[in-house]
């Protein structure tokens, strides 16, 4: 696996989200309150809208376009519940946030 630095912990706080680009992919970094930092596909699986343009309340990510919502702890769709976000492996080394995108493909909804 080839983890690459995408930001530092100074760029993202617990309860926050940000978008980064890595190897031509949009990555949504979210830090759910009381949980570990997560990295998901940055585009909504519904109609390819950047999720960073939506809202994050510390637990749920909401797409701005059609209000699709996702659990920030797992990427599982809440509304609708039959979709999910692809998750990328993430690790923290010191203050550096590293993500691995190899072998993970973004998911798209069937509906």
Secondary structure, DSSP 4 states (H G I P E B T S, - for coil): ---EEEEEGGG--TT-EEEEEETTEEEEEEE-TTS-EEEEESB-TTT--BGGGSEE-SSEEE-TTT--EEETTT-BEEESTT-B--EEEEEEETTEEEEE-TT--------
